[in-house]
């Protein structure tokens, strides 16, 4: 079982989110340290969601399954970050 961290995100979620942001919007990587400790600026929240949605939309056909579910779950939990 994954260790639960701030705001219900687990360590694996933060690692996946960090990987996505480093690839898609590297300027947001430092924002991960603030999740759950202080409110995110609306623009940061929107940019994070956009990066995750872009990742979801670009999954190869037939490979979405588990990864798609993980990304959708991450998006749901980021709503309260």
DOLUM-949554 format. One record per residue (C-alpha): chain; x, y, z. Coordinates in nm, 4 decimals. Layout:
<rs>
R   chaine       east      north         up
R        A          X          Y          Z
...
</rs>
This chain:
<rs>
R   chaine       east      north         up
R        A     0.0000     0.0000     0.0000
R        A     0.1307     0.3455    -0.0870
R        A     0.2104     0.5922     0.1875
R        A    -0.0489     0.8672     0.1996
R        A     0.0818     1.2221     0.1765
R        A    -0.0754     1.5669     0.1764
R        A    -0.4262     1.6122     0.0384
R        A    -0.4752     1.2422    -0.0271
R        A    -0.2040     1.2201    -0.2924
R        A     0.0229     0.9215    -0.2481
R        A     0.3945     0.9105    -0.3111
R        A     0.3458     0.7312    -0.6427
R        A     0.1051     1.0072    -0.7524
R        A     0.3586     1.2749    -0.6690
R        A     0.6300     1.0835    -0.8550
R        A     0.4073     1.0442    -1.1617
R        A     0.3041     1.4088    -1.1445
R        A     0.6675     1.5186    -1.1135
R        A     0.7585     1.3110    -1.4220
R        A     0.4719     1.4616    -1.6223
R        A     0.5535     1.8179    -1.5187
R        A     0.9255     1.7826    -1.5874
R        A     0.8407     1.6694    -1.9378
R        A     0.5461     1.8988    -2.0157
R        A     0.5848     2.2126    -1.8002
R        A     0.9171     2.2086    -1.6106
R        A     0.8553     2.5475    -1.4513
R        A     0.5839     2.3849    -1.2381
R        A     0.8019     2.1188    -1.0764
R        A     0.8682     2.3358    -0.7660
R        A     0.4931     2.3791    -0.7187
R        A     0.4705     2.0117    -0.6156
R        A     0.6400     2.0995    -0.2870
R        A     0.3511     2.3331    -0.2039
R        A     0.0675     2.0849    -0.2641
R        A    -0.1145     2.0472     0.0638
R        A     0.0972     2.2978     0.2542
R        A    -0.0396     2.6144     0.0988
R        A    -0.3080     2.6906    -0.1578
R        A    -0.2022     2.6698    -0.5196
R        A    -0.2520     2.9745    -0.7356
R        A    -0.5412     2.9186    -0.9781
R        A    -0.3035     2.9506    -1.2750
R        A    -0.0701     2.6833    -1.1307
R        A    -0.3619     2.4509    -1.0638
R        A    -0.4856     2.4968    -1.4216
R        A    -0.1394     2.4399    -1.5703
R        A    -0.0958     2.1193    -1.3678
R        A    -0.4335     1.9896    -1.4786
R        A    -0.3581     2.0792    -1.8401
R        A    -0.0292     1.8855    -1.8273
R        A    -0.2074     1.5774    -1.6886
R        A    -0.4876     1.6044    -1.9464
R        A    -0.2303     1.6360    -2.2264
R        A    -0.0599     1.3230    -2.0954
R        A    -0.3931     1.1405    -2.0861
R        A    -0.4871     1.2473    -2.4384
R        A    -0.1551     1.1355    -2.5818
R        A    -0.1604     0.7809    -2.4457
R        A    -0.1094     0.5379    -2.7342
R        A    -0.4200     0.3578    -2.8569
R        A    -0.4694     0.0338    -2.6738
R        A    -0.2328     0.1286    -2.3918
R        A    -0.4651     0.3601    -2.2024
R        A    -0.6207     0.1123    -1.9584
R        A    -0.4460     0.1286    -1.6245
R        A    -0.2428     0.4405    -1.7006
R        A    -0.5566     0.6271    -1.8105
R        A    -0.7336     0.5305    -1.4895
R        A    -0.4386     0.6475    -1.2830
R        A    -0.4315     0.9828    -1.4619
R        A    -0.8068     1.0345    -1.4267
R        A    -0.7823     0.9509    -1.0562
R        A    -0.4954     1.1960    -1.0227
R        A    -0.7017     1.4671    -1.1900
R        A    -0.9884     1.3997    -0.9494
R        A    -0.7620     1.4335    -0.6477
R        A    -0.5886     1.7421    -0.7838
R        A    -0.9219     1.9184    -0.7729
R        A    -0.8673     1.9760    -0.4016
R        A    -0.4921     2.0444    -0.4103
</rs>
